[in-house]
């Protein structure tokens, strides 16, 4: 079973990442710890050990250079370059071996859509055995899958995704539980959405300009948080600021589960939630094959039932949940709601009022670790299964194991909510002060607004400074042109910038300034599909940069926070 060592390796990497995240962060905290000789000695010893280990891995795979070379001083920048190059080489080798194990000819034509794939012929005995195993345990192939052949869910959306270079406008048309009416600019009549210039046959840049001019007068209302007034005047219900009565969670095997895929089922769920005092909420997100990102699933758990909503299927209907999501009498329990709040606004026009964030509670209680994994183990004696952290949540139908993973994120959360409230009550000496702090912090998170990534003539400088490289004027011009090309293509194709052209490849091309198309391809390993498709356009951009005069570059290369 080749999956066993892979899962063991993934668990080891996750554990190492958690451990590194627990180290003091750069700044005052790190400087303080460095004043202790024991801490400095520990960092030095472990640093040397890590460099030796990395060097051994690089040597094993035949990569150039050593992380720890006594014959010369190797700077941080050189080590980073070696690490990037080595990772590229190792991942390419892994990709080749996986293709070989699957019976795929590395030199064949690009992968066809799933429905058009011809059956693959397995010719070796070991490969045939692997194929038989995968038939027996088909769902296990999804564990670390970043599926190539998934039909893009964006193609089925009723509303076109707005990747335009204009500020985000709230999707809210109706405002349930309002204390202050929805601004006229956000109502259907006020928006006049059908007259949006991007729906007409005009260039994207012109459409963006016309839209910005049109909305200039109503900008303050259109870009404000629709529930800002309600959140600023929110007070937690009286019952939740008292010592809670613990309600033990039901075994997950005995808990009714519903997978919501139709509007009728969604309406029925909303009606059930209206009768609840609280429910737990979480989201599963995908960002690699989308410019802005996609919310693929929504998990909701009450005290008695678990629900998973196929938000790709019901994307245009999700706004009906605002009736319960903004009800100040119903507590919405989330863990680490910062991103969830923004994704709900971006994809569905959903807003939250009356949230209790268990992550904020864990921080206030100083529980050491604030992750949901830690709280699950601490309060529920449940070991979180993280083997699907890297799964592609666009996959349909969802394997049973992925459904179970998604359910775990909310099934136990209401009991954790009870336990941390009990501890907050005790820490507050039987006064609601600590509870009020968590509700206040959670309210502040709900006040966050989703902000679209906007491209400007100086957007490239932020990435350039983070790279800590020194480019001449021609190289910097290439970097700027490539950055602009990548942003344009990512918006047009609805792909992430990392899918179109990863940062290290962008920098590599800018540094090398290849004279031929093949030189551009040689800078990329593996070659991103859109780079291969549009290599001629990239070649013209590089030529344009090479024609620039060589002058002194006055851009600081320090990291800017």
Order of alpha helices (4+ residues) and beta strands (2+ residues): alpha-alpha-alpha-alpha-alpha-alpha-alpha-alpha-alpha-beta-alpha-beta-beta-beta-alpha-beta-alpha-beta-alpha-alpha-alpha-alpha-alpha-alpha-alpha-alpha-alpha-alpha-alpha-alpha
